[in-house]
Amino acid sequence: MMDINSLITKAPKASQLSRRAMLRAAGCGFGFMGLGSMLAQAAEIDPLAPKSPAFPAKAKRVIFLFMHGGPSSIDTFDPKPYLIANDGKPLPIKQPLTFAAGKTGALMKSPWEFKQSGQCGLPVSDLFPHVRECIDDLCVVRSMVGEGVDHGAALLQTFTGTFTFTRPSIGSWVLYGLGTENRNLPGYITIKPALSHGGAKNWSSGFLPGSVQGTAIGHAGMQVADIKKEPIEYLINRGLDREQQRYELDMIQAINRKHHELWKQDDELETRIQSFEMAFRMQAEAQKVFDVSKESDATKELYGLNDPKTADFGWQCLLARRLAENDVRFIQCTHSYKWDQHSDLFAKHNENAAEVDKPIAGLLKDLKARGLLNDTLVIWSGEFGRTPVSEGGNGRDHNPYGYSMWMAGGGVKPGTAYGSTDEFGYHAAENRMHIHDFHATVLALLGLDHEKLTYKYSGRDFRLTDVAGNVHKGVFA
């Protein structure tokens, strides 16, 4: 293509070149000047471009350790002496809505002993002896509240803020608000997520740009060995070299773009276009990041990779650390679907905790040793807790009215307990933290104002916390 100067050089003398002729000759150049302007504008609105936080951030990234099914708070991080003294007696208050109504029994004390640990002296049950060693780094929130009594509603509210509509997930909001610092890896990755109880809606970008949706690595029904064989096999056409792949992708994308022009509201097509591009870029880096085999024997032991009991979640936690090192903004690990103990609480909670306790402690210790815990917010939570009364004599029903989660690193106050439940462990009593508050607080730790992080859709501005949410600065260091 000729540039403006070459066109002028080859043109007749200025006195003989009419304005119309000059414009006709330079038209292509003006077109590309316009294209340059459009490309610059597109770069400015790129949802993945790194963005400055609204105010100084305490955390740069999030690792969310999700215990699917609902671990019992009063058996893990919220001891209740009242239950020990009144074991077997009726609940002396009116019971709220439950999932398994009609099977309610008497008050049931925890079958595990709580021990104080660390300099802070916070109690942690014998279910988590390894995590107990890290208690001085934890901020235990004992006053979480949600509305979802069933798993589907509770998961959707935990990850999207609502269970009545399809909305963007918290990871997508974080990525939209801050962008990514590594364009060769997805900014939001969920490892072995559950396909039940909302499935992909829990990591969906909703009405936000498709490029900020979560990328699932396997799913809960897959074995880690199968994922590790070819973590991105479905992303790569091995019969073609990189140049051939780029040519093939450009042809496919040209067709997709043409189709997208005809169907401008087809968000799924835009998401597919973005996913093809991400798949191509991932080839340069993903294989290297996913290969944990080169980690030292000591590191593998720290995460429990050499024990079949802990190897699955240990691999997830180790991969989470490697992704965090490579500037992935939001990472989720899921222990699914195991914590729903309507019966056989003692045996099943023991089994579940044994699978995750060592890997979680390993992750916290490893992040701290590498200097990553300071700006990485680690979150541990289920979708709700469990009732202080028994179900069927040896289980516990769902309880979204007052349950525990904890955070570590990323600017939270270490070695502290925040909020409380009533003496039974049923309802949040002090510093009640609704899920909207939790989301607002997480965003604030990342330097984002939950009231200003909005997206215009269907005629109004939407946000993760909708029209609610208060930042709980009491958890800030």
N, C-alpha and C positions, 0 to 999 in steps of 0.2 A: 504494500500500500504506500502511495506517495504521501509525503508529509506536506504541510503548507508551504515550506520553503522551496521544495522541489517543484511544486506546482507553479509558484510565482516565477522561479528561474526559467521554466520552460514556457511560460506564458508570453504573449505579445507585450510590447512596450506598454507601460502603465497607461499612456494616453489612449491606447487602442483597446484596453481591457475594460469592458463595461462592468458596472456593478453586478448586473445579472449574470454575466459570464463568470465573474470571479466567484460568486456564490455557488454557481453550478459546478465549477471546477473544484471548489474546496468543500463541497457538500459532504463528501465522505469524511473529511477531516473533522468537520463540525459534528458529524454523527458520532464519531468516536470520542470527541470531547464530551458530548452528552452522555455517552456510555460511561466514560470515566467518572463523571459526576454521579451517575446512578450507582456505580459500583462503590464509590466512596460513601454514598448515602446508605447503601445496603450494609457496608461494614459497620456504620454507626449504629444500625438497628439490629445487628447480628445478636441474637439472644445468647450466644455462647461466648461473645467477646468478654474478656475480663472487665469487671466493673468495680469501682471503688465503693466500699460500704458507706452507708449513710452517716455513720459515726465510727470511731475507733473500735475495731472488732477485737474480741477476746479469743475467738476461735476462727480458724480458716476452713475447717472441714469437719464433717460429722461421721462417726461410725455408730450405727444403730444396731444393737444386739437384741433381736426380737425373739421372745420366748412365746411361741404360738400355742395358745390354749389357755393361758391364764395361770401363772404360778401363784401360789398362796402367799400373800404378804405376811400374814400372821404366823407363817411357818418358815419365813426366810429373813426379813429385815424389820419386822414390826412386832416385837414380843408383847404378849398380853397376859400379865399376871392374873387378871380377873378370870381369864378362861381356866387357868390352873386351879384357882380357888373354887370355881363354880362348874367344873367339868360335870357333864351329865344333867345339869339343871336346865329348865326351859329358858328360852330367850325372853327377858323381861320387857321387851319393847315390841311394838308392832313391826312385823317383818315387811320390808318393801317387796316390790315385784321381783320374782325370781324366775329362773329359767325352768327349773324342775319342780314347780309347785306341787305339793302333795306328798313329797318325799322328805320333807324337812324333819330333822330330828332335834336333839338337844344340843346345848353348847358343847363344843369339843375342844379340849386343850391341844396344843401342839405336841406331837409325839417327839419333837426334836428339842434338844437343849440349846439355849442361846448362851454364847460366851462373849465377853467383852474382849476387845483386842485393840492393838495399836496405842499410840499416844492419846488418841481421842477417846478411847474406851467405849466406842459404840458397839452394841451387841449384834452379832450375826449368828444365825443358827448353824448347827453342825451339818446342814445340807451344803454349805459353801465354805469349807475350811480353807481353800486356796484363796478365794476372793476375800475372806476375812483377813488374810495377810496384807491386803491392799486397802483396808478400810480407811487409813489415813488419807487416801487420795479420793475417797468417795464422798459425794453429797447425796444422802439418801432422802428422797422426797416421800413422805409417808401419807400425803393428803391428796393423792390424785383422784379425780372424779370424771366419769363419762356418763353417757346415757344408754349406750348399747348393752342390753342384757344378753343378747345372743352374739355369737362370735362374728358373724358377718357384719352386723352393724358396728360392733366394737372395733373391729379391724379397720373398717372404712373411716370411722371417726378418728381413730388414732393416726392414720396416715394421710387423710384428706381433710379432716375437720368436720365432715358431715357424713351421714349415712342415708340421707334422703335424696341426694342428687349425685351425679357423677362429677367430681371436682378434681382439680390437679392435686397431686400428692405433695407432701412437704418437701421431698427431695427435689421435685420439679420446681417448686417455688424458690428453693435455695439456689438452684442452678440458674434460674431465670434472673434472680436478684443479683447474683455475684459473677455469673459466667464461669468459664473454666480456664485453667492455666496450662492445660495439656490437651491439644486438639487431636492427638493420636489415640486417646482413650475416651470413653464416654465419661461425662462429668458426674453421672449418677448411675451407680451399679448396685444391683441387688443380687446377692448370691444365694442360690437355692431357695427362691421364694416359694410360698405356698400357692397352689393353683386354686385352692378353695377359699371360701369366705371372702369373696370379692375378687380374688385372683389378680389379674393384671390391672384392675382398677386401683389397687393399692400402690402401684408405682407408675400410674398413668400421668401424662401431662395434661389430660383433660382438654380445656380450651386454650391452654398455653401452647406455644410453638412446639411442634413434634420433636424438635431437636433437644428439648429438655426432659423428655420422658426417660424413665429408668430403663437400663439395659439389664435384662435378666441373664445370669450365668447359670445355666441348668435350671432345675426346679426341685422341689422337695422330694419328688418321687425318684430322682436320679441318684445313683451312687457316685461318690466323689471320683472313684477310679475311672468311671466312664467320662466324667467331665474333664478330668486331667489328661486323658488321652489326646483329645483334640478340643481344647476349650473354645476355639473359634473356628472349628472345622466348617461349620455352616456359613462362614463368612468368606471363605476363600475358594476360588476356582483353581485347583492345583494343576490343571492341564494347560494353563496359560501363564506366560511370564508377566511381569508387572506392567510393561508397556501395553501388552495385548489386553490385560484386564482393564487398564485405564480406558483404552479405546472402546472396549465392549460396554463398560459402564457409561461412558459418555453417550453412546448410542441409545442405551436404555433410558438414561436420564433425559435425553432430548425428547424421546417419545412421552415419558412421564410428564415433562414440563408442558408439552403441547396439550396433553390430556388435562393437565391441571388448569391450563388457561380456559378450557371449556367448562370445567367444574371447579370454580374458584372456592367453593365452600367444602371441598373434599379434603378435610383435615387428615384423614387416614392416608391419602396419597402423598401429601406433603411429608408426613411422618416416614413413609416408605422411602421417599426420595432422600431424606436426611439419613435414614438408616443405611442405605446403600453407600453413601459417601463415608459414613463413619466406619462401616465394615472395611472399606478399602484402606482408610488411614490406619485402622487398628493393626493391619498386618505388620507394620513396621515396628510395633512396640508390644502388642498384647502377648505374643508368644513368650517373650522374654520375661514380662511381668508375671505371667501365670506359672512359670516354671519355678516351683519352690524347691526342686531337687538340689539346687546348688546352695541352699541354706546350710549352715553348720549343723553338726549333730546336736550340739548344745541347744541351738534354737529349736530344732525339731522336737527335742525332748521337752523344752520349755512349754511348747504348745500341745504336747501330748500326741504328736503324729505317729509315734512308735507303738501306741496302744490302740487296738481296734475300738475300744470303748470311747476314746476321745479323739480319734483320728479325723472323723468327719467334721465336727465343729472346730477342731484344732486347725484343719486346713482352711476353713472359712476365715477364722481369725487371723491366721498368718497371711492369707491372701489380702485381707482387709488392710493389714499393716503395709504390705507391699504396694497396694493401690494408693494408700494415703501418702506414701513416700513419692509416688508418681503423680501427685497433685489431682487425684480424683476428689471431687468436692463432697459427695454424699455417698456413703457406702453402707449397705445393709446386709447383715448376716441373720439367717433365720434358723432357729431350732424348731422344726415343725414336724408334725402337729402332735405334741406329746404331753402338754401340761394340763390337759382337761380332765382332772381327776374327780369325777363324780362318785367314784368308788376306788377302793384300794389306794388311798392317798399315800400311805407310808411307803409301800413298795415302789410305786410309780414315781413319786417325787424323788425318792432316793436314786432311782435309775436315771431319771432325767438330769438331775443336778450333777451326777457323776460324769455325765457326758460333756457338760459345758463348764464346770467349775475350774478345772485346770487350764483349759484353753483361754477362758476369759481373764484369769489372773495372769497367764502368760502374755496376753496381749497388753494388759495394763503395764506390766513390768517392762516389756520390750519397748513400748512407746516411750515410757519414762526414761529408759536407759539411752534411747536414741535422741532424746530431746524433742520428741514429737507430741508428747502428752500436753505440753503447754498450750499448743494451738490446735489440738484435736479434741473435739467434744465427743466423748464416749457416752452412749446412752444404753441403759439396760431396762427393758420393760416387757410386759405382756400386754394384752388388750384389756385386761381387768384383773382383779384379784379373786379371792374365794371367800365364802361365807364363814363366820365363826361357829355356825351351827352345822351339824353333820348332815350328810345326805346318805340315806341307807345305812347309817351307822359307822361307815369308815371312809366316806368321801366328803367333798365340799362342793356346793353349788357356785355359780357365777356371782361375782360382787363388783359392780362398777361404781359403787357409792363411796368407796374409800379404800384405796390400795396404794402400794408402794412401787416406785421405780427409783433408779439412781443414775446420777451423772458423774463423770470424772473428767478432769482436765478442762481445757477450753475455757478457762476463766471462772469455773464454779468454785465455791468455797469448800475446800477439802476437809475431810474428817468431821463432817457435820450432819445432823439430821434436821430436816426442814419440814414443818407441818406435823400434824398428828391426826390420828383417828380417835374415835370414842373408846371407852374402856373395853368394849367388845371387839373392836377392830372392824366395825361394820360401816360407819359413816365418817367421812372427813370432818374433823372438828376445828382444827386450827390451821390457818394459812391454806385454806381450801384451794387447790390448784386444778381447775377444770382443764380439759384437753385444749381448749382455746388459749388458756393462760400458758400452758406448757408450750404450745406452738409459738406464742408471742415471745416467750422467754428464750427459746432456742434461737429464734430469728434475731433477737436482741444480742445474744452472745456472739452471733455472726456479724454483728454490725448493721443489721437491717431493722427498719422501723415497720412493724407489722401493719400499721395503719396507712403507711405510704407505699408499701409494696403491693401495687394493684395492677389489674389487667382489665381493660374494657372489653366486655363481652355481653352480647344480647342487650345492649342499651344501657348498661350500668357498669360501674367499677366493682370488680370482685377482688377479694383478698383471702388468704388462707384462713384467717380468723373471722371472716364474714363481718358481722357488726359487733363482735365481742372481743374478749381477750385482754388480760392485764399482764404486764411484765412483772414477774416476781423477782425483784432485785435482791431479795433476801438470800438467794442462792448464789449471788455473785461474790467472788473473792474480793 
